[in-house]
């Protein structure tokens, strides 16, 4: 599918990103095409990049602030941003009350 037809199908914000095609987008596409030819997995910090039809079937490592997350690009991801698939926050798991807890929970009996 040509890029012009694809742009008509995606939401406004990614469409605007692609139409303006700043230097970040152009550099990303050049690097992506080079790594695809070499058969390697590309690592990127550019989380705002929309998923394009030429990316389908490849793997990209997206930085989440701590590490690179490996993401397989499938047709369902077209039009979404790369950052949507590399979550930047972890779910917090609190331990039980006891030593090191707050003053109010220190009085709770331990098992």
Secondary structure in CASP SS format (residue, H / E / C, confidence):
PFRMAT SS
TARGET T0000
AUTHOR 0000-0000-0000
METHOD secondary structure of the structure
MODEL  1
X C 1.00
X C 1.00
X H 1.00
X H 1.00
X H 1.00
X H 1.00
X H 1.00
X H 1.00
X H 1.00
X C 1.00
X C 1.00
X H 1.00
X H 1.00
X H 1.00
X H 1.00
X H 1.00
X H 1.00
X H 1.00
X H 1.00
X H 1.00
X C 1.00
X C 1.00
X H 1.00
X H 1.00
X H 1.00
X H 1.00
X H 1.00
X H 1.00
X H 1.00
X H 1.00
X H 1.00
X H 1.00
X H 1.00
X H 1.00
X H 1.00
X H 1.00
X H 1.00
X H 1.00
X C 1.00
X C 1.00
X C 1.00
X E 1.00
X E 1.00
X E 1.00
X C 1.00
X C 1.00
X C 1.00
X C 1.00
X C 1.00
X E 1.00
X C 1.00
X C 1.00
X H 1.00
X H 1.00
X H 1.00
X C 1.00
X C 1.00
X C 1.00
X E 1.00
X E 1.00
X E 1.00
X E 1.00
X E 1.00
X C 1.00
X C 1.00
X C 1.00
X C 1.00
X E 1.00
X E 1.00
X E 1.00
X E 1.00
X E 1.00
X C 1.00
X C 1.00
X H 1.00
X H 1.00
X H 1.00
X C 1.00
X C 1.00
X C 1.00
X E 1.00
X H 1.00
X H 1.00
X H 1.00
X H 1.00
X C 1.00
X C 1.00
X C 1.00
X C 1.00
X C 1.00
X C 1.00
X C 1.00
X C 1.00
X C 1.00
X C 1.00
X C 1.00
X C 1.00
X C 1.00
X C 1.00
X C 1.00
X C 1.00
X C 1.00
X H 1.00
X H 1.00
X H 1.00
X C 1.00
X C 1.00
X C 1.00
X C 1.00
X C 1.00
X C 1.00
END
